[in-house]
Structure formats: structure tokens, C-alpha cells
Amino acid sequence: MRRSVRLLLAIPLVAGGVLLALYGAFAILYNGDCRFDCADVYVTLQGHELNANLVGWVTLAIAALWLGVGVWLLRGRGSRS
């Protein structure tokens, strides 16, 4: 029972972490409509324009946290009962 609950929590955390990491990488690499040297590039989140690099790095940090917790749950040792 305890293992199945850990698995049900870990799988969405790992999958969400991977998706967030991809989004963060794309936000960092995003250049907007310019080809060469451009000023800061912004992305729109919930109606607010935010710096794409900042959004990317924060998203990567959250993804690392989610992946870490998910892997920790997957590697959890059996109960000591």
C-alpha cells in the first residue's frame, strides 16, 4: 500500500519535472523575432510580460526540485514495520 502511494506521487512529479525542464530550456533559448543581438526578450505569462531568461531559470529550479522529490520517492526504502 505504502509503495503504491509513493509511486502514485512520484510518477506525476517526475513527468511534471521533465516538462518544466523542457519549458525552462526553451524559455532560456528563446530569441523572439530577432536573429542577432537583441535586447532582453520577454514572454507573456498570465497577462504579464516577464524576462524570458528569468522565467527559464526559475522554471529549471522548480523542475529540479520536482525531479529530486520524485526520484527520492521512487528510491524510497521499504517500510520498517
N, C-alpha and C positions, 0 to 999 in steps of 0.2 A: 504494500500500500504506500509506504513512505517513498519507495523508489519510483513508483508511478507518478506521484505528486511532484517529485523533483524533476522527472522527465517532462511532465506537462508544463512546468515552469521554465525549464532550461531551453527547450526547443524554440519557443517563440522569442526568448531573449537572444539566442544565437542568431536566429534568422533576422530579427529586427536589427541586431548589431551589424550584421553584414550589409543590410540595405542602407542603414545610416552611414556606414563607412563608405559605401559607393556614392551616396549623395554628397557626403563631405568632400570626397576626392573630386567629384565633378564640380562642386562649387569652388574649390581652390583652383582648378584648372580652367574654369570658365573665363573667357576673354570678352564676352559680349559681342558687339558688332564690329570691333576693331581688329585689325590684323597685326599691327606692330605695337609700338609703345603707346599705351593709353593710360589715362588717369585711373583712379580707382573704379572698379566695376561693382555695380550694385545688383542685388537680387531682391525681389519683392516677396515678403512673407507676411501673410495676413494683412495686406494693405500697407505695410511699412517697407521702405527701401533700406536695406542693410548691406554693409560691405560684404562682398562675396567671399573674400578670404577669411574674414572673421567668422562668418556663418560656417564655412567649411571646417575651420579648426575646432570650433565649439562642437560641431556635429561629430567630428572624429573623436573628440574627447568623450562625448556621451556614448558613441559606438564602442569605444574601448572599455568603458565601464560596463555596458550591457554584455559585451562578449566575455569579459572577465567573470562576471557573475554567472553567466550561462555555463561557461566551462567549469567553474567551481562547482556548480550544481551537478553537472554531468560527472565530474570526477569524485563526487562525494562518496565517502566510505559507507559501508553498511551500518545499520543501527547496532548499538551495543546492548541490546536487550537480551 
